[in-house]
Each structure stands twice: as C-alpha cells, then as structure tokens.
Amino acid sequence: MAETSASDKAYWAANIRIVKWCMVLWLIVPFGFGILLRPMLSGISVGGSDLGFWVAQQGSILLFLGIIFFYAWRMNKLDAEYGVEE
C-alpha cells in the first residue's frame, strides 16, 4: 500500500474542513430559521407565507444549491493550489 504524502494529507484535510463548514451552514440555516426562529419571523411575509416557513420550504433548497456552487468553486481553487486540477 502506498504511503500518503504530507501534501495529500493537507489537501484532504482542507477538503474535509470545507465540507464540514458547508454541512454546518446547511444545518444551521434551515433548522435555525425554519424551526427555532420561526415564531420571531412569522410577521415577515415572503411569497404569501411567513419567512420561517419560506426558509424551511424554499430557502433551504436555494441554500443547498448555493453551497453546491460554492463547494465546486472552492474545490477548483484548492485543486489548483495542490496541483491536482483536471
């Protein structure tokens, strides 16, 4: 079995760090705004419903799409930094 170089370990550590931050963001926004803060957001109307409901139903999907694009952009930069781009 081939030994992993320090550069490979640093690359994967950076990759996992990006994934963790994306997952934390994806957890906090829909859970926080859609569930925990929903009573405070009930007075704000978006698309005919309150903001908390909108975040839980539509905002979390849009956030997920934004995270996908952010992850692809950041991984392209990370690949270039470590010389593993396509």
N, C-alpha and C positions, 0 to 999 in steps of 0.2 A: 504494500500500500504506500502510495506516495505521501511524503510529508508536506504539510501545508506551510507555505511561506508566510512571513510576517505581513507582507503586502496583501496576501489573500485574506488573512485573518482581519486586518484593518478594513478591507473592503466589505467583508461580510458583517463586521461589527457596525460599520456605518449604515449598511443596508438595513440591518435589524433595528437600529436606532430610528431610522426614517419610518419604517413600518410601525414601530411602537407608537411614535408620535401621531401618525395618521390614524391608528386604531383608537388611541385615547381621544383624539378630536372627534372621531366618528361616534364614540360612546357618549362623550360629554354633551355635545350639542343636541342631539335628539332626546336623550334622556333628561338633560337639564332643562332645556326649553320646552320640550314636548310634554314632560311629566311633572318635574319638580317645580318649575316656574310657571306652569300653565295658569294657575289662579291669578297671578300678577299680570299675565299677558292677555287675559280674557277681554279687556277693554279695547285692545287694539285690533281693528278689523283688517283682514287681508283676504281678498277674493271671496267675500261674503261669509267668512268664518273667523274665529278668533286666531290670533297669532300663534298661540300654543298648539292648537290643532293643526294649523297650516305647517308649522315646523315639523310636527310628528308625521304628517302625511306627505307633504311635498318637499319641505326644506331638507329633510334627511336624505332624500333621493338626490336633490341638487348638490348637497354637500358631498355625498358619496361620489358623484361624477367629478366634482371639483378636486377631491382627493385623488381620484384616478389620474387626472391630468397633471396634478402637482407631482405625484409619485413618478410618472413617466418622465416629466421634465427633470426632476431632481436626480433620478437614476441615470439619465443620459449624461448629466453633468458629472455624477460620480463615476460612471464608466469612463468618461474622458480623463478624469483625474488619475485613475488607476490603469489607464491604457488597455481597457477591455471592451472598448466600443466596437460596434458592428462594422 
